[in-house]
Amino acid sequence: MNAPRASQAPNAPEAADAPGAPGVPGALGVPEDRLLRALDAVTAERAEDAVLSVRGLTVRFRLRGGRTVDAVSDADFDLAAGECLALVGESGCGKSVLASALLGLLPGNAETSGTALLADPDGQGGTDLLAADEKTLARTVRGRRVGLVPQSPAAHLTPVRTVRSQLEETVRALTGTSRRARRATAEEAAGRTAFPADHLDRYPHELSGGLAQRAATALALIGDARLLLADEPTTGLDRDLVDRTVDELRRHADDGRALLLITHDLAAAERIADRVAVMYAGRIVEIAPAHRFFGPAGPRHPYARGLLDALPDRAFAPIPGMPPELTDLPGGCAFAPRCPRATDLCATRPEPAAGVACHHPEHPRA
Ligand SMILES: Nc1ncnc2c1ncn2[C@@H]1O[C@H](COP(=O)(O)OP(=O)(O)OP(=O)(O)O)[C@@H](O)[C@H]1O
C-alpha cells in the first residue's frame, strides 16, 4: 500500500472530512488525525496541480419508447498531477460511461451535462471536455492530452501490424515528425512501459497478455498526455500480472501524470490508489483517501463498507439484494433497499457532505 501522497486534489470533497480516529498513533508515532490535517494543509496549497475537475457530470441515455437510463448522475471529483484516483463499483454502475463522457466517445442517444475541465498544460485555463466539439477532441485531446489505457489490449492493437509499426503510426498521427524521429520516439515510449526492444517487430498475437498490455499502454503514453484513463486495464489477467500492470500505471502517475483507474478490482485499487471513489447506481457515493478507505478506519458509506466486507480476504459477506435498474431509479437513496442503516429519511436523496453521500454514514472503525 502506498503512503498518501501530497498531490491530493485541492477541492476533493474529503478535504473537510474528519480524518482517522483522533489521537490514534500512526506509523510515524504521530496521531493519524494530526498527520492527515498536516497533509490536507499541504495539498490545499497545490491547486495548480489539478489536471481534471469534474462537476455535476450527468449522462442519460434515451431509449426507444421514451424510457431513459440514468447512467451517471452528478459526479464531482478532482484529479491532481501525480495522483491516482480509483473509481470502483459493481458492474453496470456507470464507471465506463463516465470515462467515455470524458473522452467524448458516448453514442448519439446520450445526453450529457455538467463540466469536466481539463487544465491546459501551461496552467492557464482549460478545456471543458463535455462542451468541446468532436474536432477539438480528436485533434487536441484524445491521445495528446488524455491517454486511454484500454480494457482489452488484444482488441485495441491492430492484429496485422507489428508493435513498432503501430507505435510509429501513432507518433506520426500525433506529432507528424520525421521517420527517424518517429522511430526514436516509438522506442522511447516502448521503453517507458518496459516493453522489450527485441519484441517491437512482433505482431500482437506473438505477445503474452502482459506484453500486449504494455504495448497498449505505450500507445497511450506516446502523446505524453497528462491525464491517463485506464478502464479496467487488468481484466482477464492473473494476480501477478495485475500487480505488475497496475504498478506500471502507478509509475506513470509518479512521473507527474494524473491517473483515473476504473476497476472493480479493489485489491488493485488498494495497491496503487491515493484516493478511492465509489459509484453506486450512477452516483459517486463516497470519495476517501485510500489509506483510510482500506485501513482500520474503513469507508463510511454502508455500500462502500459492504463492497469491502464482500471480499474473500475480509468478511466474505455479500451485500444482500441487487442494484436498482438505472431506468427506474428511486427518488431517494438508491442503496436504501439494501442498506442495514436505512430509515425513512433515506426516501430523500442524501447530498454529499465531507466526501460521503449518506444520511447515516458509518463512524470510522476504531
Ligand atoms: N448506449 C447505451 N444506451 C443505453 N444504456 C447504456 C448505453 N451504454 C451503457 N448503458 C448503460 O449504462 C449503465 C452503465 O454502464 P457502464 O458500462 O458504465 O457500467 P460499468 O460500471 O462500467 O460496468 P462494467 O464494470 O461491467 O464495465 C449500464 O446500465 C449500461 O447498460
PDBQT file of the ligand as one rigid body, heavy atoms in Angstrom, charges set to zero:
ROOT
HETATM    1  N1  LIG A 401     -25.609   3.225 -25.393  1.00  0.00    +0.000 N 
HETATM    2  C1  LIG A 401     -26.286   2.932 -24.285  1.00  0.00    +0.000 A 
HETATM    3  N2  LIG A 401     -27.624   3.018 -24.248  1.00  0.00    +0.000 NA
HETATM    4  C2  LIG A 401     -28.312   2.742 -23.127  1.00  0.00    +0.000 A 
HETATM    5  N3  LIG A 401     -27.748   2.354 -21.958  1.00  0.00    +0.000 NA
HETATM    6  C3  LIG A 401     -26.416   2.242 -21.943  1.00  0.00    +0.000 A 
HETATM    7  C4  LIG A 401     -25.610   2.525 -23.081  1.00  0.00    +0.000 A 
HETATM    8  N4  LIG A 401     -24.294   2.320 -22.753  1.00  0.00    +0.000 NA
HETATM    9  C5  LIG A 401     -24.290   1.944 -21.439  1.00  0.00    +0.000 A 
HETATM   10  N5  LIG A 401     -25.545   1.904 -20.962  1.00  0.00    +0.000 N 
HETATM   11  C6  LIG A 401     -25.952   1.548 -19.601  1.00  0.00    +0.000 C 
HETATM   12  O1  LIG A 401     -25.285   2.407 -18.693  1.00  0.00    +0.000 OA
HETATM   13  C7  LIG A 401     -25.067   1.700 -17.471  1.00  0.00    +0.000 C 
HETATM   14  C8  LIG A 401     -23.659   1.881 -17.001  1.00  0.00    +0.000 C 
HETATM   15  O2  LIG A 401     -22.800   1.132 -17.852  1.00  0.00    +0.000 OA
HETATM   16  P1  LIG A 401     -21.209   1.081 -17.659  1.00  0.00    +0.000 P 
HETATM   17  O3  LIG A 401     -20.670   0.295 -18.807  1.00  0.00    +0.000 OA
HETATM   18  O4  LIG A 401     -20.687   2.447 -17.478  1.00  0.00    +0.000 OA
HETATM   19  O5  LIG A 401     -21.045   0.276 -16.311  1.00  0.00    +0.000 OA
HETATM   20  P2  LIG A 401     -19.678  -0.136 -15.618  1.00  0.00    +0.000 P 
HETATM   21  O6  LIG A 401     -19.773   0.316 -14.216  1.00  0.00    +0.000 OA
HETATM   22  O7  LIG A 401     -18.523   0.339 -16.408  1.00  0.00    +0.000 OA
HETATM   23  O8  LIG A 401     -19.786  -1.705 -15.678  1.00  0.00    +0.000 OA
HETATM   24  P3  LIG A 401     -18.648  -2.784 -16.022  1.00  0.00    +0.000 P 
HETATM   25  O9  LIG A 401     -17.764  -2.831 -14.806  1.00  0.00    +0.000 OA
HETATM   26  O10 LIG A 401     -19.428  -4.024 -16.236  1.00  0.00    +0.000 OA
HETATM   27  O11 LIG A 401     -17.943  -2.287 -17.258  1.00  0.00    +0.000 OA
HETATM   28  C9  LIG A 401     -25.447   0.242 -17.713  1.00  0.00    +0.000 C 
HETATM   29  O12 LIG A 401     -26.748   0.043 -17.184  1.00  0.00    +0.000 OA
HETATM   30  C10 LIG A 401     -25.488   0.148 -19.214  1.00  0.00    +0.000 C 
HETATM   31  O13 LIG A 401     -26.430  -0.806 -19.623  1.00  0.00    +0.000 OA
ENDROOT
TORSDOF 0
